[in-house]
Amino acid sequence: MPDPTYMLPFTHPNLLEIEAQEERLREEVAQLKTDAKRTFYAHLNQESKDPDTYAALVFLLFLGVHHAYLRQYKVFLLEATWQIIMWGLVISHWYQYDSIASWAWLGLGLNAVFDGLHLFFSQRIVRWYNYQLARQQHNRLQQSS
């Protein structure tokens, strides 16, 4: 499973560093036997994720569905629960508009900022995720041979 620190996209390597690591991995994969290469690329084609799909999920859907797309189910459940509670508080205190509603709006605003970071860094997040998947698959193939 890829690195759980993906939630903080600004902690990932920048795109140039990711590209350099991907290039080193491609060179290592080129050294594998033909069957191992076939297995590696079949797994990679099946498991890798698309950055544009991730960005669309962040932008169009709420409840943290983009986390589930990258198989970060605990984070998805956390964000979905958070948003359901916050929206429930906003709706239940809509006409009273007391401090509870204000805090709920603040919580939703903070979540929007967090999702904005994920939208802004979506390319980096997904490329790092895909690189980690590829690296893990390569390590498995090296250990088995």
N, CA and C of each residue as an Amber inpcrd file, in Angstrom:
protein
   435
   0.8550000  -1.1820000   0.0000000   0.0000000   0.0000000   0.0000000
   0.8980000   1.2410000   0.0000000   0.5650000   2.2090000  -0.8020000
   1.3780000   3.4280000  -0.8700000   1.4180000   4.1970000   0.4410000
   2.3120000   5.1220000   0.4780000   2.6080000   5.9260000   1.6530000
   1.3720000   6.6540000   2.1840000   1.0370000   6.4810000   3.4680000
  -0.1370000   7.1590000   4.0170000   0.0380000   8.6650000   4.1640000
   1.2420000   9.1890000   4.0100000   1.4260000  10.6360000   4.1300000
   0.9610000  11.3690000   2.8850000   0.3130000  10.6460000   1.9650000
  -0.1680000  11.3120000   0.7660000  -1.1950000  12.3850000   1.1140000
  -1.7700000  12.3090000   2.3040000  -2.7560000  13.3120000   2.7160000
  -2.1510000  14.7030000   2.7540000  -0.8720000  14.8100000   2.9440000
  -0.2070000  16.1010000   2.9660000   0.5910000  16.2350000   1.6770000
  -0.0600000  16.6960000   0.6050000   0.5770000  16.6490000  -0.7100000
   1.8410000  17.4740000  -0.8160000   1.9900000  18.4900000   0.0060000
   3.1860000  19.3170000  -0.0680000   4.3940000  18.6250000   0.5440000
   4.2060000  17.4340000   1.1350000   5.3350000  16.6710000   1.6680000
   5.9070000  15.7100000   0.6330000   5.2330000  15.5570000  -0.5020000
   5.7130000  14.6640000  -1.5580000   6.8670000  15.3140000  -2.2980000
   7.6810000  14.5020000  -2.9400000   8.7150000  15.0820000  -3.8080000
   8.0510000  15.8730000  -4.9370000   8.7640000  16.8460000  -5.4720000
   8.1780000  17.5940000  -6.5810000   8.1780000  16.7280000  -7.8390000
   7.5160000  17.2110000  -8.8870000   7.3520000  16.4030000 -10.0910000
   8.6770000  16.0360000 -10.7470000   9.6560000  16.9300000 -10.6910000
  10.9600000  16.6140000 -11.2850000  11.6430000  15.4600000 -10.5520000
  11.5480000  15.4570000  -9.2260000  12.1240000  14.3590000  -8.4500000
  11.3870000  13.0490000  -8.7240000  10.0640000  13.1370000  -8.8430000
   9.2830000  11.9330000  -9.1450000   9.6710000  11.3930000 -10.5170000
   9.8160000  12.2940000 -11.4980000  10.2210000  11.8620000 -12.8420000
  11.5910000  11.1870000 -12.8160000  12.5180000  11.7240000 -12.0380000
  13.8530000  11.1210000 -11.9370000  13.7670000   9.7290000 -11.3120000
  12.9560000   9.5890000 -10.2730000  12.7990000   8.2770000  -9.6410000
  12.1160000   7.2920000 -10.5890000  11.1170000   7.7850000 -11.3430000
  10.4580000   6.9180000 -12.3220000  11.4460000   6.4500000 -13.3950000
  12.3160000   7.3390000 -13.8160000  13.3090000   6.9750000 -14.8360000
  14.2760000   5.9150000 -14.3010000  14.7230000   6.0790000 -13.0550000
  15.5940000   5.0620000 -12.4490000  14.8720000   3.7150000 -12.3590000
  13.5940000   3.7590000 -12.0080000  12.8170000   2.5240000 -11.9220000
  12.6710000   1.8760000 -13.3020000  12.4350000   2.6850000 -14.3410000
  12.3440000   2.1400000 -15.7020000  13.6390000   1.4280000 -16.0990000
  14.7660000   2.0160000 -15.7190000  16.0540000   1.3850000 -16.0210000
  16.2040000   0.0590000 -15.2780000  15.7370000   0.0140000 -14.0350000
  15.8050000  -1.2260000 -13.2630000  14.8740000  -2.2830000 -13.8490000
  13.6930000  -1.8520000 -14.2820000  12.7370000  -2.7920000 -14.8750000
  13.2860000  -3.3460000 -16.1810000  14.0160000  -2.5410000 -16.9170000
  14.6030000  -3.0010000 -18.1850000  15.5770000  -4.1550000 -17.9570000
  16.1330000  -4.2630000 -16.7640000  17.0750000  -5.3380000 -16.4490000
  16.3700000  -6.6550000 -16.1060000  15.0510000  -6.6050000 -15.8960000
  14.3130000  -7.8170000 -15.5310000  14.1770000  -8.7550000 -16.7230000
  13.8750000 -10.0100000 -16.4280000  13.6120000 -10.9910000 -17.4810000
  12.2860000 -10.6540000 -18.1590000  12.0900000 -11.2140000 -19.3390000
  10.9080000 -10.9000000 -20.1440000   9.6090000 -11.2180000 -19.4140000
   9.5230000 -12.3800000 -18.7820000   8.3050000 -12.7490000 -18.0540000
   8.0490000 -11.8040000 -16.8900000   9.1000000 -11.4320000 -16.1960000
   8.9570000 -10.5090000 -15.0680000   8.5040000  -9.1370000 -15.5560000
   9.0440000  -8.6910000 -16.6860000   8.6110000  -7.4050000 -17.2560000
   7.1380000  -7.4500000 -17.6250000   6.7270000  -8.5480000 -18.2390000
   5.3290000  -8.6950000 -18.6340000   4.4240000  -8.6370000 -17.3970000
   4.8150000  -9.3360000 -16.3510000   4.0470000  -9.3160000 -15.1010000
   4.0200000  -7.9160000 -14.5030000   5.1640000  -7.2560000 -14.5080000
   5.2680000  -5.9050000 -13.9500000   4.3220000  -4.9440000 -14.6670000
   4.3900000  -4.9220000 -15.9890000   3.5710000  -3.9690000 -16.7400000
   2.0900000  -4.3300000 -16.7140000   1.7660000  -5.6140000 -16.6530000
   0.3580000  -6.0110000 -16.5300000  -0.2100000  -5.5210000 -15.2010000
   0.5580000  -5.7040000 -14.1390000   0.1190000  -5.2360000 -12.8210000
   0.0030000  -3.7190000 -12.8010000   0.9730000  -3.0540000 -13.3770000
   0.9720000  -1.5920000 -13.3830000  -0.2130000  -1.0400000 -14.1770000
  -0.5030000  -1.6390000 -15.3320000  -1.6480000  -1.1830000 -16.1250000
  -2.9610000  -1.3880000 -15.3920000  -3.0380000  -2.4490000 -14.6160000
  -4.2650000  -2.7600000 -13.8950000  -4.4410000  -1.8770000 -12.6550000
  -3.3650000  -1.5680000 -11.9640000  -3.4570000  -0.9060000 -10.6640000
  -3.2140000   0.6010000 -10.6790000  -2.5730000   1.1300000 -11.7080000
  -2.2280000   2.5560000 -11.6870000  -3.4790000   3.4160000 -11.8260000
  -3.3980000   4.6220000 -11.3170000  -4.5260000   5.5520000 -11.2820000
  -4.2590000   6.7420000 -12.1890000  -5.3490000   7.3880000 -12.6100000
  -5.2830000   8.5220000 -13.5230000  -5.3800000   9.8350000 -12.7390000
  -4.4300000  10.7460000 -12.9130000  -4.4780000  12.0260000 -12.1900000
  -5.7100000  12.8680000 -12.5180000  -6.1820000  12.8060000 -13.7620000
  -7.3520000  13.6000000 -14.1370000  -8.6190000  13.0900000 -13.4600000
  -8.7370000  11.7830000 -13.3370000  -9.8860000  11.2140000 -12.6280000
  -9.8560000  11.6310000 -11.1650000  -8.6870000  11.5820000 -10.5680000
  -8.5360000  12.0030000  -9.1760000  -8.9510000  13.4660000  -9.0140000
  -8.4690000  14.3330000  -9.9090000  -8.8100000  15.7560000  -9.8330000
 -10.3090000  15.9620000 -10.0090000 -10.9200000  15.2200000 -10.9260000
 -12.3670000  15.3440000 -11.1300000 -13.1330000  14.9030000  -9.8880000
 -12.6760000  13.8520000  -9.2390000 -13.3420000  13.3940000  -8.0160000
 -13.2170000  14.4230000  -6.8990000 -12.0680000  15.0660000  -6.7970000
 -11.8930000  16.1090000  -5.7810000 -12.8270000  17.2730000  -6.0840000
 -12.8910000  17.6670000  -7.3560000 -13.6280000  18.8670000  -7.7420000
 -15.1410000  18.6530000  -7.7430000 -15.5920000  17.5150000  -8.2470000
 -17.0180000  17.3180000  -8.4620000 -17.7440000  16.6530000  -7.3000000
 -17.0820000  15.7830000  -6.6130000 -17.7500000  15.0410000  -5.5530000
 -17.2090000  15.4600000  -4.1940000 -18.0240000  15.2700000  -3.2000000
 -17.5720000  15.5670000  -1.8490000 -17.5320000  14.2660000  -1.0540000
 -17.3760000  14.3550000   0.2000000 -17.2700000  13.2220000   1.1190000
 -15.9550000  12.4670000   0.9850000 -14.9810000  13.0340000   0.3080000
 -13.6700000  12.4100000   0.2400000 -13.5750000  11.2080000  -0.6710000
 -14.4040000  11.1630000  -1.7030000 -14.3920000  10.0250000  -2.6200000
 -13.0250000   9.8660000  -3.2810000 -12.3070000  10.9700000  -3.4560000
 -10.9820000  10.8890000  -4.0680000 -10.0190000  10.0600000  -3.2190000
 -10.2380000  10.0180000  -1.9120000  -9.3970000   9.1700000  -1.0590000
  -9.6700000   7.6880000  -1.3440000 -10.9350000   7.3460000  -1.5350000
 -11.2820000   5.9580000  -1.8480000 -10.7070000   5.5500000  -3.1960000
 -10.6290000   6.4870000  -4.1320000 -10.0540000   6.1900000  -5.4500000
  -8.6080000   5.7180000  -5.3220000  -7.8710000   6.2920000  -4.3800000
  -6.4850000   5.8750000  -4.1470000  -6.3720000   4.8320000  -3.0320000
  -7.4840000   4.2110000  -2.7110000  -7.5410000   3.1290000  -1.7260000
  -7.0820000   3.5510000  -0.3350000  -7.3490000   4.7620000   0.0050000
  -7.0690000   5.2550000   1.3560000  -8.4060000   5.2820000   2.1060000
  -8.9130000   4.0970000   2.4260000 -10.2700000   3.9570000   2.9340000
 -10.4630000   4.5700000   4.3130000  -9.4610000   4.5140000   5.1600000
  -9.5940000   5.1180000   6.4890000  -9.7560000   6.6300000   6.3790000
  -8.9900000   7.2400000   5.4950000  -9.0850000   8.6860000   5.2970000
 -10.4360000   9.0320000   4.6840000 -10.8950000   8.2040000   3.7540000
 -12.2090000   8.4080000   3.1550000 -13.2970000   8.3790000   4.2210000
 -13.2700000   7.3670000   5.0850000 -14.2800000   7.2740000   6.1460000
 -14.1960000   8.4560000   7.1020000 -12.9910000   8.8830000   7.4150000
 -12.8120000  10.0310000   8.2940000 -13.4060000  11.2930000   7.6710000
 -13.0720000  11.5560000   6.4100000 -13.5860000  12.7660000   5.7730000
 -15.0900000  12.6890000   5.5410000 -15.6000000  11.5280000   5.1520000
 -17.0420000  11.3820000   4.9410000 -17.7970000  11.6080000   6.2490000
 -17.3060000  11.0220000   7.3270000 -17.9440000  11.2120000   8.6340000
 -17.9010000  12.6750000   9.0460000 -16.7490000  13.2980000   8.8630000
 -16.5900000  14.7130000   9.1970000 -17.6070000  15.5670000   8.4430000
 -17.7170000  15.3580000   7.1420000 -18.6200000  16.1850000   6.3510000
 -20.0800000  15.9130000   6.6850000 -20.4280000  14.6720000   6.9230000
 -21.8130000  14.3620000   7.2890000 -22.1760000  15.0460000   8.6000000
 -21.2840000  14.9890000   9.5700000 -21.5470000  15.6540000  10.8540000
 -21.6560000  17.1610000  10.6670000 -20.7260000  17.7520000   9.9290000
 -20.7470000  19.2070000   9.7310000 -22.0000000  19.6510000   8.9800000
 -22.3500000  18.9480000   7.9030000 -23.5640000  19.3100000   7.1670000
 -24.8010000  19.0820000   8.0300000 -24.8070000  18.0420000   8.8440000
 -25.9320000  17.8150000   9.7550000 -26.0870000  18.9570000  10.7460000
 -24.9690000  19.4510000  11.2740000 -25.0270000  20.5850000  12.2030000
 -25.4990000  21.8530000  11.5020000 -25.0270000  22.0860000  10.2970000
 -25.4610000  23.2810000   9.5520000 -26.9610000  23.2210000   9.3000000
 -27.4430000  22.0790000   8.8380000 -28.8680000  21.9570000   8.5110000
 -29.7260000  22.0240000   9.7660000 -29.3060000  21.3580000  10.8290000
 -30.1220000  21.3470000  12.0510000 -30.1490000  22.6990000  12.7530000
 -29.1580000  23.5390000  12.5160000 -29.1110000  24.8560000  13.1610000
 -29.2990000  25.9800000  12.1420000 -29.9030000  25.6660000  11.0020000
 -30.0420000  26.6340000   9.9150000 -30.8290000  27.8660000  10.3540000
 -31.9670000  27.6710000  10.9890000 -32.8180000  28.8140000  11.3520000
 -32.4020000  29.4590000  12.6610000 -31.7120000  28.7330000  13.4950000
 -31.2690000  29.3040000  14.7610000 -30.0130000  30.1430000  14.5630000
 -29.2030000  29.7370000  13.6370000 -27.8950000  30.3110000  13.3500000
 -27.1690000  30.7420000  14.6280000 -26.8120000  29.7720000  15.3980000
 -26.0530000  30.0120000  16.6180000 -24.5870000  29.6650000  16.3810000
 -23.8390000  29.6070000  17.4600000 -22.4010000  29.3700000  17.3110000
 -22.1010000  27.9700000  16.7740000 -23.0040000  27.0270000  17.0120000
 -22.7770000  25.6760000  16.4920000 -22.7420000  25.6990000  14.9710000
 -23.6670000  26.4260000  14.3650000 -23.6830000  26.5340000  12.9010000
 -22.4230000  27.2340000  12.4030000 -21.9740000  28.2410000  13.1290000
 -20.7490000  28.9450000  12.7260000 -19.5510000  28.0070000  12.7470000
 -19.4510000  27.2030000  13.7930000 -18.3490000  26.2500000  13.8820000
 -18.4490000  25.1960000  12.7820000 -19.6700000  24.7810000  12.4690000
 -19.8500000  23.7960000  11.3980000 -19.4280000  24.3790000  10.0550000
 -19.8070000  25.6460000   9.7920000 -19.3740000  26.2920000   8.5460000
 -17.8500000  26.4120000   8.5020000 -17.2580000  26.7160000   9.6310000
 -15.7970000  26.7940000   9.6970000 -15.1690000  25.4270000   9.3920000
 -15.7450000  24.3820000   9.9680000 -15.2510000  23.0290000   9.6980000
 -15.3660000  22.6580000   8.2310000 -16.4770000  23.0250000   7.6080000
 -16.6380000  22.7510000   6.1760000 -15.6680000  23.5800000   5.3440000
 -15.4180000  24.8140000   5.7830000 -14.4590000  25.6620000   5.0700000
 -13.0480000  25.1010000   5.1430000 -12.6680000  24.6160000   6.3170000
 -11.3400000  24.0010000   6.4550000 -11.2190000  22.7540000   5.5850000
 -12.2930000  21.9960000   5.5250000 -12.2880000  20.8160000   4.6620000
 -12.1600000  21.2190000   3.1930000 -12.8020000  22.3160000   2.8110000
 -12.6960000  22.8000000   1.4290000 -11.2620000  23.2300000   1.1100000
 -10.5990000  23.8510000   2.0710000  -9.1950000  24.2350000   1.8650000
  -8.3380000  22.9840000   1.6920000  -8.5710000  22.0030000   2.5270000
  -7.8320000  20.7420000   2.4470000  -8.0470000  20.0730000   1.0890000
  -9.3040000  20.0320000   0.6350000  -9.5910000  19.4510000  -0.6770000
  -9.0050000  20.2980000  -1.7970000  -8.9370000  21.6050000  -1.5960000
  -8.3040000  22.4740000  -2.5870000  -6.8350000  22.1350000  -2.7680000
  -6.1630000  21.8240000  -1.6760000  -4.7640000  21.3850000  -1.7730000
  -4.6510000  20.0970000  -2.5820000  -5.5810000  19.1870000  -2.3430000
  -5.5580000  17.9340000  -3.0950000  -5.8490000  18.1710000  -4.5680000
  -6.7070000  19.1200000  -4.8670000  -6.9850000  19.4480000  -6.2650000
  -5.7620000  20.0740000  -6.9200000  -5.1400000  21.0040000  -6.2200000
  -3.9790000  21.7050000  -6.7580000  -2.8000000  20.7560000  -6.9840000
  -2.6080000  19.8200000  -6.0720000  -1.4750000  18.8930000  -6.1510000
  -1.8710000  17.5140000  -6.6900000  -2.9900000  17.4100000  -7.3790000
  -3.4860000  16.0950000  -7.8050000  -2.4900000  15.3520000  -8.6930000
  -1.8330000  16.0630000  -9.5860000  -0.8580000  15.4190000 -10.4770000
   0.2670000  14.7830000  -9.6620000   0.7750000  15.5290000  -8.7100000
   1.8770000  15.0440000  -7.8820000   1.4320000  13.8750000  -7.0030000
   0.2540000  13.9830000  -6.4210000  -0.2500000  12.9350000  -5.5260000
  -0.3880000  11.6130000  -6.2690000  -1.0210000  11.6610000  -7.4370000
  -1.2870000  10.4190000  -8.1640000  -0.0170000   9.8560000  -8.7890000
   0.8570000  10.7070000  -9.2810000   2.1220000  10.1880000  -9.8340000
   2.9580000   9.5400000  -8.7400000   2.9670000  10.1270000  -7.5530000
   3.6990000   9.5340000  -6.4320000   3.0770000   8.1990000  -6.0320000
   1.7450000   8.1550000  -6.0060000   1.0280000   6.9150000  -5.7060000
   1.3980000   5.8330000  -6.7200000   1.3390000   6.1730000  -8.0070000
   1.6660000   5.2100000  -9.0560000   3.1250000   4.7700000  -8.9820000
   4.0160000   5.7050000  -8.6710000   5.4310000   5.3410000  -8.5310000
   5.6130000   4.3410000  -7.3890000   4.9520000   4.5950000  -6.2700000
   5.0880000   3.6850000  -5.1390000   4.5340000   2.2970000  -5.4650000
   3.4150000   2.2400000  -6.1850000   2.8870000   0.9430000  -6.6180000
   3.8960000   0.2090000  -7.4970000   4.4680000   0.9510000  -8.4500000
   5.4420000   0.3460000  -9.3570000   6.6800000  -0.1260000  -8.5950000
   7.1500000   0.6790000  -7.6580000   8.3320000   0.3110000  -6.8710000
   8.0500000  -0.9470000  -6.0550000   6.8750000  -1.0260000  -5.4360000
   6.5350000  -2.2090000  -4.6440000   6.4490000  -3.4580000  -5.5190000
   5.8450000  -3.3130000  -6.6910000   5.7540000  -4.4560000  -7.6020000
   7.1440000  -4.8910000  -8.0630000   7.9940000  -3.9330000  -8.3570000
   9.3660000  -4.2550000  -8.7780000  10.1090000  -4.9820000  -7.6550000
   9.9650000  -4.5060000  -6.4330000  10.6250000  -5.1660000  -5.2950000
  10.1230000  -6.5920000  -5.1150000   8.8010000  -6.8000000  -5.2800000
   8.2490000  -8.1520000  -5.1750000   8.8340000  -9.0700000  -6.2450000
   8.9250000  -8.5520000  -7.4590000   9.4640000  -9.3680000  -8.5530000
  10.9350000  -9.6920000  -8.3360000  11.6850000  -8.7500000  -7.8030000
  13.1030000  -9.0100000  -7.5290000  13.2730000 -10.0580000  -6.4340000
  12.4270000  -9.9990000  -5.4120000  12.5240000 -10.9710000  -4.3230000
  12.1340000 -12.3700000  -4.7820000  11.1730000 -12.4540000  -5.6950000
  10.7070000 -13.7730000  -6.1410000  11.6520000 -14.4210000  -7.1470000
  12.5370000 -13.6240000  -7.7420000  13.4460000 -14.2320000  -8.7340000
  14.8120000 -14.5300000  -8.1570000
